[in-house]
Amino acid sequence: MRKFAQFGRRTTADQVLAGIDLTGKRILVTGCNSGLGLETMNALAANGAVVIGLARSMAAASQACAAASPACIPVACDLTDFNSIAAALGAVRDLSIPLDAIVANAGVKNLPLQTRYGVEMHFLANYLGHFMLINGLADRLRDHSGRVVLVSGAASPAQVPAEGIMFDNLDGRRVYEPAAFYAHSKLANALYAKELSRRLRSRGICVNSADPGTARTRLSKGWKMRLFAKTPARAAATQTLLAASPQAEDITGEYWSNCNICKGNALLEDAVLAKRLWEVSQEILERQRSLGGQSLQQAA
């Protein structure tokens, strides 16, 4: 297991890219307009990458991209709306450029119970929307060098249900607690990373999940959490390293924290669970396509 002794909890996104020229790299980042996504985009753009920045609205994406670099490309993408995701897929594909990396960063937290498409909103925004987006762009990733980073975290055994994924309660109607469902969605991201890494391994594409730790962002609640939490620049370091640092080349299917590989939840080694999550996710999307609009059909 590779260990990066020079990087750790206090490392920033800029530090993991120090001296690295990313000219010619095209990297997609979701949630680019605030928090860790903004820090990630800024670090990548500062080193020469063209960042395709996705945010819920075009106004938010445009403002963040313009501040980062004139070369950054804004795209509107509401990850709780399948038709918005389909439109974003169309916009990115219309650029007709290969992608060097996708960073699935956007997320929501501490929501009251809300459902859409028959699933609870944390699961939809943090995981399922990214599942649709990344699978829709996988063919645009460069063979032998492409990367996918899923922001995970909050997936310790104490935080997630014992069964891992609550396939019988994806809508939260049977029992609901916001923190548990947030952790549930983040475990789903890490399981998805494991399964996607297996499916893309033959193309030489690396897929990993990253635990940013607790960060001082708009999702943080309580003065104690904000006092002891990482700055956004430090919390974004791991996902930035995985997206673009040569030190993460050829590493796939791992769970990372503080810029190093770590063990993570034991459920991440359950390949049957990861495969079932993939299949159930596809079933949800297919069901919606059978009911839904033309744009969603075109994204299939």
N, C-alpha and C positions, 0 to 999 in steps of 0.2 A: 504494500500500500504506500503510495507516494505521499510524502510529507513536505509541506512548504514551510520551513521553519521561519522564514523571513516574514511570513504573513500570519496574522492572527486577529483577535477580536478588535484591536485598535486600528487595523489597517483600513484605509479609505479606498473608494473606487478609483480615485486618481492614482493612488500609490500602486495598485496592482497593474496599472497600464503604463507606469513610468518608463519612458524610453521606447515604447512600442509604437510603430508607425502603422496606423490602420487605414491609410489611404487606399481607396479602391474597395474597401469592405462595405457591405450593405447589411445593416442589422435592424431588425424590427423589434420595437419595444412597446408593450402595452402599458397603459397607465402612465404615459410619458409626462403628464402635466403636473405631477406633484410627487412628494415623498421620494421613495426609492427609485421609481421609474424616471423621475426628473434627474436625479443624481446619476443614474446609469446612462441616460441619454447624453447628459452634459459631458461625462467622462469619455464616452465613446467618440462624441463629436469633436472634443478637444484634441483627440489623437488622430483625427482625419477621417473617421468613418462617416458614411452617409447613413443617418438614422431615419427609419420610417417610424414616426411617432404616432401611436394610436391613443386616443382619448375618447371619452364618451361623446363629446361634441366637437365639431370642426373648429369652433372658436377656441376651445381649450387646447386642442392639438396644435393649432396654428400659432397661438401665442407662445407655447412652450418651444416649439420647433424654431420659430424665428429668433428667440432668445439664445438658443443653443448654437445654431449655425445656419447660414443661408442655404446650405446644402441639405438640411433636414427636410423631410417630406411629411406633412401632416395628413392623417387619415382619421375620419370619424368612425368609431366602433363602440357601440354599447353592447357589452358582453352579456347583458341580460335579454337581448333582443336578437333572435335568430336572423331576422331579416336585415338588421343593421350589420350583423356579422357577415352575412352573405354579400351585402353591398361593399363592406370593407375588403372582403376577399376579391371581389371584382376590381376594386380600385388598385389593390396591390398587384394583382395579376396583370392589369393593364399597363403597369410600369415596364413589363417585359424585361425584368432584370433578375438575375439569380440572387438568392439570399445566402449570406454567410452565417447568420444566426437569427434565432427568434428567442426573445426573452419574455416569457409569460409572467409579467409582474403585477398587473392590475388586480385589485381585490377590494372586498367589502368586509365589514366586521361589525358585530354587536347589533345586528338588525332584529327588529321584532319579526314574528312569523309572517312571511310573505311567500307566495308561490306563483310560479308561472310555468307553463308547459308541464304542469304536474310535478314540479320539483321545487324544493325550498331554495330561497334566493342566494344564500352563501354558496351552496353547491352549484347553482347556475352561474353566478358571476365569477367565482374563483376558479372553478374547475370546468364545468360543462361547456361554457362559452369558449374557453381556451382549447378544449378538445376539438370543437368544431373548427376554430380558426387555424390551429396548427395542422390538423389533418388536411385541411383545405389548401395549405401552402407547402406541405411536405415535399411535393414534387419540385418546388422551386429552390429547395436547399441544395447547396453544392455537394455533389458526391465527393467522398474522401476528405472533406474538410468542414462540412456544415455542422452547426451545433444548435441544440435546443436546450433552453434553461427554463425549468418550471419552479417558480418560487413556492416553497412549501413551508415547513415549520409548524409549530404548535401541534405536533403529531406524536407526542409522547404517550406511552400507555395510559398515563393518568388522565389524559385529555380526550382521547377518542374512545368510541364504544368498543367493547371487547371483541365484537365480531368484525370490527374495522369499518366496513361500509354497510350502512343500514338500508339494504335493498328493499326491505318491507316498510320503510318509513322515509323515503326520499322526499316526501312532501311535508314531513314534520307534523302531520296531523295526529299521529299516535302519541308522540311525546316530543316536546321541543324545549331546548335550552340554547340560547344564542352562542355561548362560548363553545359548547359541545359541537354544534353544527359548523361553526367556523373551523374547529380542529378537524372535523369530518371532511370538510372540503379540501383542507390542506393535505390531509392524508391521501385523498383521492388524487391530488396533483402528483404526489411522490410515487404512488402506484402507477399512475399513467406514464410517468417518466420511465419507470422500470419496463413497462410493457412496450412503450414506443422505442426504447433503446434496443429491445430484442428485435423489433420489426424493421428497424432501420440499420441494424448492424451490418447487413450485407452491402449497404451502400457506403459504409464508412462514415456515417453521421453519428455524432456523439450526443447523447441525451442524458442530462443530469438534473437533479432537483437540489434546491438551495434553501437552507433555513437562514433567514437574515437575522434571526434573534429579535428581541423586542426593540423597536425603533421609535424615536420621537417623531411621529407622523400624525396626520389628522385622525388616524385610526386609534391612536393611543388614548387611554382613559385613565384618569387619576394622577395626582401629582407624584406619588411614589414611582409609578411606572415611568413617567416622563423624566424624573430625576435620575434614575438608574439605567435608563434605556440608552442604546447607542444613538449617536447622531445619524441622520439619514445617509451621510457620506460613508460612514463605517458600515452601516447595515446593508448598503448597496454593494459592498466590496466583493462578496462571494459571487453574486450573480454576474457582476461585471467581469471578474476573472474567468468564469466559466464561458462567458460569451466571446471573449476576445484574446485572452492571454495565451501565448504559446505554451506556458507551463501546464495548461489543462488539455493539451492536444492528446488525442487518442484515449482519453478516459471517458468511459460511458457507463451508464446504469448505476451511478453512485449517488449517495445522499451526502451533501456537503454542509458544513457550518464553519464559520470563522475562517473561511478560505482554505479549508482542509476537508478531506474525506472523513466522515464519521459514521457511526453504526446506524443511528436512526431507529425507528420502531421496528420490532421483529416482524411485524406484518408485511413489511416491504419485501421480505424474502418469500412471500406466499404468491407464487406465480399463478396459481389457480384463481386466487382472489383478484389479481391484477387483470387477468384475461376476462374474468366475468364482468368486472367494472367496464372494460372496453366494450364488451358485447352489449351490456345494458345501456351504455351511453349511446351506442349506435342505434339501438332499438328506439330510444327516446327521440333521436333526431329523425329516424325514418318515420316514426309515427307522426311527427309534426309535419314532415314533408308530405305525407299522404293527406293531411288535413289542410295544408297551408298554401302560401302564395308562390307566385312564379319565381321570385328572387331566391327563395329558399330551395326550390327545385333546381335552379341553375347552379347552386353551390354544391350540389350532390356530387 
